[in-house]
């Protein structure tokens, strides 16, 4: 008699627990996907345009005039840009790790 009531209570508790956590993991996956998309868009926008130095090199190589002033496209990024890019990549990595954990939790 004790074990039947215990089994009924445990089954009800487990079912409620799984429903609650399953919906929480769905929310984590949705917000993780949205954040990953936005964060990736910012990472792409922060990338330096590689065509400007290449075009400058092409102009220098094909020009007979040596008095062309160099463009403001330096090879090094400012420290703030590097810091923001590092922060964005770390946020994206942690976000994808959270999404991976949520997928594992849903499959378990």
C-alpha positions in Angstrom: 0.0 0.0 0.0 2.8 2.4 0.9 4.7 1.7 -2.4 1.7 2.2 -4.6 1.0 5.6 -3.1 4.7 6.5 -3.3 4.8 5.4 -6.9 1.8 7.5 -7.7 3.2 10.6 -6.0 6.6 10.2 -7.5 5.2 9.7 -11.0 3.1 12.9 -10.7 6.0 14.8 -9.3 8.3 13.6 -12.1 5.8 14.4 -14.8 5.3 18.0 -13.5 9.1 18.4 -13.2 9.7 17.2 -16.7 7.0 19.4 -18.2 8.3 22.5 -16.4 11.9 21.9 -17.3 11.0 21.0 -20.9 9.2 24.3 -21.4 12.1 26.2 -19.7 14.6 24.6 -22.2 12.4 25.5 -25.1 12.6 29.2 -23.9 16.4 28.9 -23.6 16.7 27.5 -27.1 14.5 30.2 -28.6 16.3 33.1 -26.9 19.6 31.5 -27.7 18.8 31.3 -31.4 17.7 34.9 -31.5 20.7 36.1 -29.5 23.1 34.1 -31.8 21.6 35.7 -34.9 21.9 39.2 -33.6 25.3 38.6 -32.1 26.6 37.1 -35.4 25.2 40.2 -37.3 27.2 42.5 -35.0 30.3 40.3 -35.4 30.0 40.5 -39.2 29.5 44.3 -39.0 32.6 44.7 -36.9 34.9 42.9 -39.3 37.4 45.1 -41.1 36.8 45.4 -44.9 39.7 43.6 -46.6 39.1 45.2 -50.0 40.3 48.7 -49.0 44.0 47.7 -48.5 43.9 45.5 -51.5 42.5 48.3 -53.7 45.2 50.6 -52.3 47.9 48.1 -53.2 46.4 47.9 -56.7 46.4 51.6 -57.1 50.0 51.9 -55.9 51.1 49.1 -58.3 49.4 50.5 -61.4 50.0 54.2 -60.8 53.0 55.9 -62.3 52.4 58.8 -60.0 54.3 58.2 -56.7 52.7 61.2 -54.9 49.4 59.4 -54.1 48.6 59.8 -50.4 47.9 56.6 -48.6 44.4 55.8 -47.5 43.4 55.6 -43.8 43.2 51.8 -43.9 45.8 50.6 -41.5 46.5 47.0 -40.9 46.0 47.1 -37.2 42.7 47.5 -35.5 42.3 49.9 -32.5 42.3 48.2 -29.1 38.7 49.0 -28.5 37.7 47.2 -31.6 39.7 44.1 -30.6 38.1 44.2 -27.1 34.6 44.4 -28.5 35.2 41.7 -31.0 36.6 39.4 -28.2 33.6 40.1 -26.0 31.2 39.4 -28.9 33.0 36.1 -29.7 33.0 35.0 -26.0 29.3 35.9 -25.8 28.5 33.9 -28.9 30.6 30.9 -27.6 28.8 30.9 -24.2 25.5 31.3 -25.9 26.1 28.3 -28.1 27.3 26.3 -25.1 24.0 27.1 -23.3 22.0 26.0 -26.4 24.0 22.8 -26.6 23.3 22.1 -22.9 19.6 22.8 -23.5 19.5 20.3 -26.4 21.3 17.7 -24.3 18.8 18.3 -21.5 15.8 17.9 -23.8 17.2 14.7 -25.2 17.9 13.3 -21.8 
